[in-house]
Structures are given as C-alpha cells and as structure tokens.
Amino acid sequence: MYLEHNISCNITVHNSFHLIQLLVYIPVFFVGTTLNGLALWIFCYKMNRWTETRVYMTNLVMADGCLLFTLPFKMVFSYNHQQVDTWCLIVESAYFINRLMSIYIITIMAIDRYITVKYPLKAKGLKSPFKAATISACLWILIICLVGITKAWENREQPGICFEPSGKPSRETLLACLLGFFIPLIILSFCSVQVIKKLVRKRNTTAHEEKLIQKAIYIISANMIVFLACFFPVYTGHIVQFIVNYTNAVCSVRSNVNNFVHLASLTANTNCCLDAICYYFVSQEFQEATSLLQKSNTSKSMTYQRQM
C-alpha cells in the first residue's frame, strides 16, 4: 500500500523555490564570507591571548564558513535536480556536519557561560583553552563519524535527488532532530535562563555596571532568539515531514510540508551570517559583565570559607 502510494506521489520542490533560494543564498554567501573571514582573521591574528571563548568562537566561525561554501553547490544541485552520487553525498555530508557543529558549539558556549557565572571558583579548574580545544576536536570527530554513518545507512529512493529527503519515514530523522537540535535547545535554554537570572540579581549596582549587565542580558536574549528563529522551523518541519510520511498522507499535504522544509532551510542557513554578529561584535560587553559576577561570587565564596 505504501509503495504504491509513494510511487504515484511525485514530491518535488515548488518551481519558485529556486528563485527564492538564489535571492537568499547570494547575499548570505557574500555577507557571511566577509563577516566570518574578518572574525577569523581577528581571532587568529589580532587577539593577545587564547581563551576558552576565543577557541569556541574560532571553531564556530570555521563551521559557519565551511557551511557557506556548500551553499553554491546546494543551489546548483537543487536547480539541476542532481541525482545522488558520490559528489552529492560529500557536499551533503559537509553541509550537515557544519550545521550540527555550529549548533553544538553554540550550546557549549552557553554551558561555558553558565559554569563561569554560576561556579566561578570551580570554573578556574574546569576551564582552560587546551580543554576547550580538546572538546572542540572531539565534537568535530564525533559529528563527522555520526554523519558519515548516517549517510552510509541512509536508504534513499532510486533515483534519489540530492538534498531531497527520502519519502519513506525514517527513525534516523527523529534521532537526528532530537540529538541535533532539541536536546541542545533544552541545554541552551536552561543555561541562558540561569545566567539571565544571575545577571538580574546583580542589577542593583553602579550605573556603569548596570549598563554592562543590561547589555549582557540583551546579548543572551538575542542569541536565544536568533537560535530559535533560525533552527526551530526547519527541525520542526522535519518532525512534521516524518509524521505525514509515516501516516501516508495525501500527496498535496506531503508536497506542502516538503516545500516548508526547504524554505525553513533557507532561514537556518542565514545563521552563518548572524553568528558572527551575535558572538563576536558584542562579546566584549558580555565578558565585562560576567567578570563583575565572577568577582562578586568569588568574594562571597572567600568570605564564606573564612567564616568556616
């Protein structure tokens, strides 16, 4: 029953999508390349010393930059309805590896902020640039292996179209959405909310410190909004796509969901530009604000230790 219905369903992206993709990806590619190239140059050559934040942000810029270079191929493959071949699988793998790496580095940075603010004394022993580099390297290796294994196990319909998901419901899709977005989202939300609470409690201070803390709150809130706006639609779309395929929905519904996923992926890829703005150009204000909390928490801990 499923196979007969699936054969009669010709699920293809809407014709206007190719034009929309062109209008979005061309400015994203050039703006993102410029911003990420500038950020990478500053991180590598213009900063005095390596810190945990600098290591993570360098990896984030590298992931976003690598993803940007897959976008021209994605456009060409989509326009030509490129069938799945070795080159297609390489580009697809690079695309998803760098998207996942970007999501996980953003999550790790949120955890790093949370530890710095919540446990300032323990953070000194837990954190170091070398440990940050080790964590980043392990993430790269883990994500590359996971995507490689997934691509090897993937059961694409024949003849498959590059960057077009299989019409068959796949449990790997659910697992990828869970591990690739929703779990990082929960962690990111928890850490961000806890840090904001800590910053709000510190607001009754001097005018200068009040201003710094207010900026830091805006930064964390903006980062959360950007993360949700970029990634929530596409991963929710993948979940809905799994449901309509699993329930063997009519062709029109499946086609509409497929079009939504493709449009949502455009929004997700704009994250390559926004990361450089959110995590670099405003990072100095956050560093200054969190340093106030570190000093406050450290002094309280030392006072408590003396009393003991």
Number of C-alpha atoms within 10 A of each C-alpha: 6 11 11 8 13 17 10 9 15 13 20 14 21 13 9 8 15 15 11 12 19 16 11 15 21 14 13 21 21 13 16 26 20 15 20 27 16 13 22 20 13 13 19 14 10 10 11 8 10 13 16 17 20 19 21 21 23 23 21 28 28 19 24 27 22 18 22 25 15 19 21 14 15 19 18 13 18 19 16 10 16 17 17 19 12 9 12 18 16 13 20 19 18 19 23 17 23 23 24 21 24 23 20 24 23 24 23 21 20 23 18 20 22 23 19 21 25 18 16 21 18 11 17 11 8 14 15 16 16 13 13 21 18 13 15 21 12 12 16 20 11 14 19 19 13 14 19 17 11 15 15 10 10 14 14 16 13 9 10 17 20 21 20 19 19 16 24 18 17 16 10 12 18 16 12 17 18 15 13 20 21 17 14 19 22 12 14 23 17 14 23 22 16 15 23 20 12 18 21 14 10 16 15 9 11 8 10 10 16 17 15 21 27 18 17 24 22 15 18 21 16 13 21 20 11 18 20 15 15 21 24 17 17 22 23 16 22 22 15 16 26 21 16 20 21 14 11 19 15 13 17 12 14 23 20 15 21 23 18 18 21 20 18 21 18 19 17 21 23 22 23 27 23 21 23 23 17 17 21 20 11 15 16 12 17 20 15 15 24 22 15 17 20 18 14 14 17 15 13 11 15 12 11 10 9 7 7 6
